[in-house]
Amino acid sequence: MNRLLIRKMIQHSLKDYLWEEENCILTEKEWADLEEKVLRQIQEDDQNEAVYSIIQDVLYTYFTNK
């Protein structure tokens, strides 16, 4: 799956967790970690059609463990 697409989907989903777009500043390492977690879960679960749900799960875990 394309990392650019994953990043755009993550950006869109971040709006559910943040009030303002300025709060959406992540480091390159954080972006890479989130992208890798999403891609790994897609491959493990063989769930290409459930990408949105996987992104939501990964972001929820990211924000609740921060």
N, C-alpha and C positions, 0 to 999 in steps of 0.2 A: 504494500500500500504506500502511496506517496506521502512523504513526510510533510510536504507543504500543505497538502489537504488536511492531514492530521492537525497541524499547527493552526490552520484556519478554523477547524472545528473546535479545537480547544479554546481559541480566542472567543469564539461565539458562545461557548458554554461558560466561560469565565464570567460573562455578564450576569449569569444567574447567581454568582457568589459575591460579586463586587458591586458597590453602589456607583462608582465612577470609573470611567475607562482609564484614568490616570493611575488608579490603583492596580492596574493590570500589568505593571512592569515586573517582568521576571528576568532573571539572569539567563545567559545562554545555557548554563549548566542545568538550571531548573527546567527550561524548555526541553533540553535534551533528555532529562530524566522523565518528564511527563510523556514525551513522545515515545520513549523507549518502553515505558510501562504500558502504554496503550497498545503499541505494536506487539509487545510480548503477549499481552492478554488476548489480542485478536488471534494470534497464531496458536496459543495454547488451547483456546476454546473453539478454534476454527469457526469464528463468528464474524465473517466479513460484513454480513448484513446487520449486525448489532453494534456497529461502531459507535453510534451516538450514545447508547446505553453504557458501553464500556468507558467512553470518555467521561460521562457523568460519574460513574463509579470511581474512576481514578482521581478526578478532581475533588470529589467528596472526601476521599481518603487523604488527599493532599492537604485540604483545608482543615480537616478535623485533627490531623496529626501535627499541624504547624504550631 
